[in-house]
Amino acid sequence: MTTTSETKTFTIKPTPLIPNNPKPLLLYKNCFVRDDGKLDLARAYDTFTSNAWDVKWVTRYGRQQTSHYPPTTHEVMVVVSGPGVVRWGVADLRDPSNWEEHTYGSAFEQGGLEIEVEVGDVFLVPAGVAHKSFDKRSGQHDAVVLTGETAHAIELQEGQDERERVLGVEAEGELHGFVMMGAYPRGMNWTWGAGGDHVGRFEECWSVSNPETDPVVGKGKGGLYRYWA
């Protein structure tokens, strides 16, 4: 079992509606994958938290999601179960209620990137980079947070700590379909930005400071120290 065996980088230019970021989107392949092909959720959680990135949610994705970005913080997401699709770097267009058109049709900006993801993919997402995660095979319409009412904090049940709550999702048989786990630099809370929210002030996203540690490789080596320098 390896932490990561390959790093891919994607530089996504700003669009009229999305700031994106001069820092590249990083994709670490084959992280935390056990010999049976499944993700070692405990190892992923422990690696993130030991590197001062706090897990805030585990989510199963549905047939659609609104394109969005965190404007004030960087973000890491690991694919726990898959496959699924993430569209990067572009805003949804026209009627937001017409989810089929802006997910599977043509009602989104040009210039983005669409990646079919698999178990063990870890995305290190710079502030301002838009993403839209969906699973056309899903039986559910919208994303469902598996660790609480919202994706802003792990909701604890009586007597639980956060690690136990996150790992309990697997014990409860919830890791099916397209599922990801997300974390943020310690002390940061994410907010939601959508297409057009930062027009004229993209620099606010671009100026978010680098975190002290990379969520996967740790401090002072590779990862963001190499690609976000």
C-alpha positions in Angstrom: 0.0 0.0 0.0 1.4 3.4 -1.0 0.7 6.9 0.0 1.1 8.2 -3.5 2.8 7.0 -6.6 2.2 9.7 -9.1 1.5 13.5 -9.1 -0.3 15.2 -12.0 -0.7 19.0 -12.3 -3.4 21.0 -14.1 -3.1 24.8 -14.5 -6.6 26.1 -15.1 -6.9 29.7 -16.4 -9.5 32.1 -15.1 -12.8 32.3 -17.0 -15.1 35.3 -17.2 -17.0 34.0 -14.1 -14.5 31.8 -12.2 -11.2 33.0 -10.6 -9.4 29.6 -10.6 -5.8 30.1 -9.5 -2.3 30.5 -10.9 -1.4 27.6 -8.5 -2.0 24.3 -10.3 -4.6 21.8 -9.2 -2.7 18.7 -8.0 -3.8 15.1 -8.4 -2.1 12.5 -6.4 -2.8 9.0 -7.8 -3.2 5.7 -6.0 -3.2 7.1 -2.4 -4.1 5.0 0.6 -5.3 2.1 -1.6 -5.3 -1.3 0.1 -4.4 -4.6 -1.6 -8.1 -5.3 -2.1 -8.5 -2.1 -4.2 -10.5 -0.3 -1.5 -9.4 2.9 0.2 -7.9 2.7 3.7 -10.1 5.4 5.2 -8.4 5.3 8.5 -5.0 5.9 7.0 -6.3 8.8 4.8 -8.0 10.4 7.8 -4.9 10.0 10.0 -2.6 11.3 7.3 -4.6 14.5 6.7 -5.0 15.2 10.4 -1.4 14.5 11.3 -0.5 17.1 8.6 -2.8 19.7 10.2 -5.7 19.3 7.7 -9.0 18.8 9.5 -11.6 16.5 7.9 -15.0 18.3 7.6 -17.1 16.0 5.6 -17.7 12.6 3.8 -20.2 13.0 0.9 -21.8 10.7 -1.6 -22.5 12.5 -4.8 -25.7 12.3 -6.9 -26.5 13.0 -10.5 -25.8 16.7 -10.3 -24.1 19.4 -8.2 -23.8 23.1 -8.6 -20.4 24.3 -9.7 -18.7 26.1 -6.8 -15.3 27.0 -5.3 -13.9 27.8 -1.8 -12.8 31.5 -2.1 -10.9 31.8 1.2 -9.2 28.5 1.7 -7.5 25.6 -0.1 -9.1 22.2 0.0 -8.1 18.5 -0.3 -10.5 15.8 -1.4 -9.9 12.0 -1.6 -12.0 9.6 -3.6 -13.2 7.0 -1.1 -15.5 5.1 -3.5 -16.0 5.5 -7.2 -16.0 6.0 -10.0 -17.4 9.5 -10.6 -16.8 12.7 -12.5 -15.4 16.0 -11.5 -15.6 19.0 -13.8 -13.0 21.7 -13.0 -12.7 25.4 -13.6 -15.9 26.5 -15.1 -19.3 27.9 -14.0 -22.8 26.6 -14.7 -24.7 28.9 -17.1 -28.3 29.8 -17.7 -31.2 28.5 -15.5 -29.7 26.8 -12.4 -32.8 24.6 -12.1 -32.0 23.0 -15.4 -29.5 20.6 -13.9 -29.5 18.2 -16.8 -28.4 20.9 -19.2 -25.6 22.3 -17.0 -24.4 18.9 -16.0 -24.8 16.7 -19.2 -25.6 19.3 -21.8 -23.7 22.5 -22.9 -24.8 25.1 -20.3 -21.4 25.6 -18.8 -18.4 27.8 -19.6 -15.7 26.6 -21.9 -12.1 26.2 -20.8 -12.6 23.6 -18.1 -11.4 20.1 -17.4 -13.4 17.0 -16.8 -11.8 14.0 -15.0 -13.3 10.6 -14.4 -12.0 9.8 -10.9 -11.2 6.6 -9.2 -10.5 5.3 -5.7 -7.3 6.7 -4.3 -7.3 9.9 -6.3 -6.5 12.9 -4.0 -7.1 16.4 -5.3 -5.3 19.3 -3.7 -7.5 22.3 -4.8 -6.3 25.9 -4.7 -8.7 28.5 -3.5 -10.9 29.8 -6.3 -10.7 26.6 -8.5 -14.3 25.6 -9.4 -15.4 22.0 -9.2 -18.6 20.1 -9.8 -18.8 16.4 -8.8 -21.4 14.1 -10.1 -22.3 10.4 -10.8 -24.5 9.7 -13.7 -25.1 6.2 -12.4 -26.4 7.4 -9.1 -29.9 6.8 -7.9 -29.9 10.0 -5.9 -30.4 13.5 -7.4 -28.2 15.6 -5.0 -25.1 15.0 -2.9 -25.7 13.6 0.6 -23.4 14.4 3.5 -22.7 11.2 5.4 -21.2 12.8 8.5 -23.8 15.3 9.5 -26.4 17.8 8.5 -23.8 20.0 6.7 -20.4 19.7 5.2 -18.9 22.3 7.5 -18.2 20.0 10.5 -18.3 16.4 11.5 -21.5 15.9 13.6 -20.8 13.7 16.6 -23.1 11.2 18.2 -23.0 10.7 21.9 -19.7 9.4 23.1 -18.0 9.7 19.7 -14.9 11.6 18.6 -14.5 12.8 15.0 -12.2 10.0 13.9 -14.7 7.4 15.1 -17.6 9.2 13.4 -15.8 9.3 10.1 -14.7 5.7 10.2 -18.2 4.7 11.3 -19.4 5.6 7.8 -17.6 2.6 6.4 -18.8 0.3 9.2 -22.4 1.4 8.4 -22.0 0.3 4.8 -22.3 3.8 3.4 -19.2 3.7 1.1 -20.9 2.9 -2.2 -21.4 5.0 -5.3 -19.2 8.1 -5.7 -17.9 9.2 -2.3 -15.2 11.7 -1.3 -13.8 12.9 2.0 -12.8 16.6 2.3 -10.4 18.5 4.6 -9.1 22.0 5.1 -6.0 23.6 6.7 -6.4 23.6 10.4 -8.3 26.6 11.7 -9.9 27.4 8.3 -13.6 27.2 7.6 -14.7 27.0 4.0 -17.3 29.2 2.3 -19.2 28.7 -1.0 -18.4 30.8 -4.1 -20.3 30.3 -7.3 -19.9 31.7 -10.8 -19.7 35.5 -10.9 -19.3 36.0 -7.1 -15.8 37.3 -7.4 -15.8 39.1 -10.8 -13.5 42.1 -10.5 -11.7 40.7 -7.4 -10.2 37.3 -8.4 -7.0 38.4 -6.6 -8.8 37.7 -3.3 -8.7 34.0 -4.1 -5.2 34.1 -5.6 -3.7 35.7 -2.5 -4.8 33.0 -0.1 -1.5 31.9 1.7 -0.1 28.4 1.2 -0.7 26.1 4.2 2.2 25.1 6.3 2.0 21.4 5.3 0.9 19.4 2.4 -2.0 17.1 3.4 -0.5 14.0 1.8 3.3 14.3 1.8 3.7 16.4 4.9 6.1 19.3 5.5 9.0 20.5 3.4 9.0 17.9 0.6 7.2 17.5 -2.7 3.6 18.3 -3.2 2.7 22.0 -2.7 6.3 22.8 -1.8 7.3 21.8 -5.3 4.3 22.9 -7.3 3.0 25.9 -5.4 6.4 27.5 -4.6 
